[in-house]
Structures are given as C-alpha cells and as structure tokens.
Amino acid sequence: MSNASTRSSRPGDGEDDTDSLLESSFHPADTYYHTHRSATTSVTTLPTDPLLTQPTVNKKQTIGRLNIRAAADHGIIIQVLRTIALVAWFASCSICIVLTQLVGCPLLLIRRRWFDAYIARTKASFGLVITAVTQWGAPTPVRISGDRSVKGQFGLDESGKILKTEFPERLVMIANHQVYTDWMYLWWQAYSANMHGYIYIILKESLKYIPVLGQGMMFYGFIFMARKWLQDKPRLMHRLQKLRRAYNRGARGSVFEPMWLLIFPEGTNLSENSKMKSDMYGTKNGLPNFEHVLLPRSTGLFFCLQELRGTVDYIYDCTVGYSGPPKGVYPDKFFTLRSTFLRGCPPASVNFYWRRFAVDDLPLDDQEEFGRWLLQRWSEKNDLLEQFYNEGQFPPCDWEEEEELLSHMESHPSTPGEPSHTRQSSLEHNYGATDAPGEDEGDEGKDGFVVEECRSEITYVNGQRMRSRLMTNYGPSYFETEVRLVSQFEVLKIFGVIAVVAVVAWAGIKWFT
C-alpha cells in the first residue's frame, strides 16, 4: 500500500465529466512486471497477453452492414433549427419523466418494490429518449465483436438491423472512456438487452445539481461521488447494499433485482489534459503510460465487486473505439455534443469489443493484486486500440468453436425417426454449444462436448440441446448495425408518459378548483 504522499497527482482532476474518479491506493509489485529502470525513474511495462491473439476474418462473414453517411456539417441556420427541435424534444421528455417520477412517490410509502419497478419504467423511458435523439439527430453506425467469452451473447434479428444482446440480468460493466457520449451508446446496448430500465452509472457529484436531469438521475438510483474516498465510501456502500437487495421472483429466475452497473475506471474521458495528468501520475509511481487509454483506478471498482460478490457472476469489459480521428488525436476534439447533434457530424462508426470475466476468478481478497489485474486489462485495451487505429477495426469475433461443433453435428446426423424440437424466435438459427437437457452449466453433453447454459431459443440435435443463434452460417466476424429503436412505435411509450402526467395534472387542477 502506498501512503498519501505518493498519491498526490491524480489523472483527470478538474475534468468536466460525468464519471467519478475513484482514488486507487495500490502500487504494482516489481515482481509482477518486467521493470526497466533509468537513472531517474522506474517505468513499468506489462507482459503481452497471448490470449489477445485473434483470428483473421477468413471464412467468416460480417452480419448486417454499416450505413456510413457523409458528415452533414450543417450551417448556422440549420444548427439553430436543430437545436430548437432536439432541445425541445429532449427537455419536454425529461420534464415529463421527472414529473412522472414525482407522481409515483406515494408508492414508496406503500411498497418499496412497487416503487422500484415504477422508477425502472421511467428510466427505460429515458433510455428510449436518448436512443431516439441519437437515431433522429445523429445517426450512428455501430460495429460489435468480442472474444470467445461472449460467444453467442449478441446478434442481429431476422431483419439484420436490430441488435439483440443476451447478457445476464446482473453484471458489472467497465469501459474505457473516450468521449462524453460513451454512456449513451452503452445505454443503447442495454436497451438491446431490454435492460435499459436497470442500468446504474457512477457519476461525479456535481451532476446531480443539473436542473431536471439531476433530479431524474437521483430517482434512477445513479451513484454520485465527490472524489473523496472517505466521503464517498459510506454513500457507495449504502447504494450497493440496495443493489444487492434480494427478493423472491419465483419462476422468473434470479432472486436479485436486475442491475447493470456501469463504471469507467479511468474516471474521466481521454483528453490532452487528462492524458497529461495520467502520464505524470504513471511516471511518478512507476506505472506504464499507455498511448490510447488513461491509467485505470482500482479502488472504486474493487469496492463495488467486493460488496456485490455473490450477487454478480460476471464483469463485462467493453473497449470503445471511434472511427474518424487519426491515430494520436483524441476523439473528444472531434465528437463534442455540439458537433455530434447540432452540426450533424456523429462518429463514422462506434466500435465495441467485448470480453467477459468471472467474478470468482478475480483476486478480490487482495487490492494490490486486483490493481495489477485491472492494469493488465488496460494494457490489453491499449493493444486493441492500437490495432483499431492501424487497421480501422477491432479483431473479429473469436468464436471458432461453433464451426467445430457444427462440423461435428454434420458428421453425426440424427438417427432416423429421432425428433428435432425447435422453439422459434426472432433470431435466425446458428448452432452454438449450450446446456444438455437437465444438466447444469459446464456439464458434458453427448459425445463429450462441453455445454453451457443459455436462456433463449432451443434446438435438440443428436440428443444435445442446442441454442439457435444469430444471423450467420458459422461464426460471425462482426455485427454491424445502427443506434436505433426496435420500432418507431416505441416512442409512443414516451408519449404515454406525457399522457399520464397530463391526466394527473388535469385531475389535480380539478381537485383544487
């Protein structure tokens, strides 16, 4: 453990950002890294992880397509008109959502669970608002891939346009922080999993004082941090205890409330100022200075995982990259809120690369060891972004096992007369290994194939229970889509919220008059 004097320089202090920079108190042990010493400083370099070696795109296919549009770069008159339209839409929806939250406050006196479910619906409405604003005001293509740990957990529907994500109901999500709109695109990913009403974000405290939005975020249960650990720890513990509250959901499955907890361990977005402070901190403490990411801080994430242990199985790691800015130029110079939504110059594409880590495999009994684990993940992110800037995309999906399993199935056809039971869904079919009938995750199915649990459409082949997956013949390379609503009729849900507020307001006026 380091003392206070070794932690005086903190990357990202003073940045105008939406996320809390939670102070880390670890210092990596020299025995863990290859350390190169100079006459004045000790700089740590991390070993290369061979697991990052990814397959090529050969014999795979890209699912969907990127609809790349030329940047509109509207003139001042159009910008003013867009500002009026988008701000009017966003503000009116936000005000109505907050008023709806106030209307539901009496539920808190009746039954807490009813109140939480009610607030989750208002949070889902806000997820629809930001998705609609992005779709209409700043259409943004998205390219998604991931390693084998997320095999079969996302794909496109049969139209080839709508992303479907099948991440668990409870998880902790971490990501590098590139620009201010990162959280909007990650909220949209939650929307694709129908979890947009259960996302929780750690934010800096000053944001709760923003009129309307701040009050809405407090209702949403977002966690506000003052960047002073002694002050932040008790409030963080209070919120996490609420997030691990259990109740009996019966046949629906989990006994815990759904929760996607989003944390940006860097604490602030990548910029010239934050990068300079991060590099100063790294040089002072013998840590590596990455080119494409800031140094992550482990204390807040470590505390969250400790408090949520036993209620969350996985931590999902998203590496975010934006097409457009050349290597060495920070995306925040290109994609401000004004340029994205008012000038009509959104990113050419937003790129996600997903990985999953089991919480049980993390060193949660030793903060210094966990700090080294997190630093290694950020070193891998830096390598992924290096490839992204050199090649224009992240590695393709590393899902070759599906090809091997399908080849095995084709060489072992079903016995004549053996039934093949398929439960149809909105996803097109591609076989991926899943759980054998009546067996738990990790058990072996017929012929020794290891199978895993699934929670979607099922096909039985050769006595094995197989999941119907994704729009592809074998394993996909990338899933390419766009930030968009499943249906424009979803906007009616927002107007439904407005109607509720109008009815309540009318009833209140009639009551008092």
Secondary structure as GFF3:
##gff-version 3
##sequence-region A 1 513
A	DSSP	three_ten_helix	4	7	.	.	.	ID=ss1
A	DSSP	beta_strand	34	37	.	.	.	ID=ss2
A	DSSP	beta_strand	42	45	.	.	.	ID=ss3
A	DSSP	three_ten_helix	50	52	.	.	.	ID=ss4
A	DSSP	beta_strand	61	64	.	.	.	ID=ss5
A	DSSP	alpha_helix	76	103	.	.	.	ID=ss6
A	DSSP	alpha_helix	107	110	.	.	.	ID=ss7
A	DSSP	alpha_helix	112	137	.	.	.	ID=ss8
A	DSSP	beta_strand	141	146	.	.	.	ID=ss9
A	DSSP	three_ten_helix	148	150	.	.	.	ID=ss10
A	DSSP	beta_strand	154	156	.	.	.	ID=ss11
A	DSSP	beta_strand	163	165	.	.	.	ID=ss12
A	DSSP	beta_strand	170	175	.	.	.	ID=ss13
A	DSSP	alpha_helix	182	192	.	.	.	ID=ss14
A	DSSP	beta_strand	199	204	.	.	.	ID=ss15
A	DSSP	three_ten_helix	205	209	.	.	.	ID=ss16
A	DSSP	alpha_helix	213	220	.	.	.	ID=ss17
A	DSSP	beta_strand	223	225	.	.	.	ID=ss18
A	DSSP	alpha_helix	229	243	.	.	.	ID=ss19
A	DSSP	three_ten_helix	250	252	.	.	.	ID=ss20
A	DSSP	beta_strand	259	263	.	.	.	ID=ss21
A	DSSP	alpha_helix	272	284	.	.	.	ID=ss22
A	DSSP	alpha_helix	299	308	.	.	.	ID=ss23
A	DSSP	beta_strand	314	322	.	.	.	ID=ss24
A	DSSP	three_ten_helix	331	333	.	.	.	ID=ss25
A	DSSP	alpha_helix	337	337	.	.	.	ID=ss26
A	DSSP	pi_helix	338	342	.	.	.	ID=ss27
A	DSSP	beta_strand	350	358	.	.	.	ID=ss28
A	DSSP	three_ten_helix	359	361	.	.	.	ID=ss29
A	DSSP	alpha_helix	367	391	.	.	.	ID=ss30
A	DSSP	alpha_helix	401	411	.	.	.	ID=ss31
A	DSSP	beta_strand	431	433	.	.	.	ID=ss32
A	DSSP	three_ten_helix	446	448	.	.	.	ID=ss33
A	DSSP	beta_strand	458	461	.	.	.	ID=ss34
A	DSSP	beta_strand	464	468	.	.	.	ID=ss35
A	DSSP	beta_strand	476	482	.	.	.	ID=ss36
A	DSSP	three_ten_helix	488	490	.	.	.	ID=ss37
A	DSSP	alpha_helix	491	512	.	.	.	ID=ss38
###
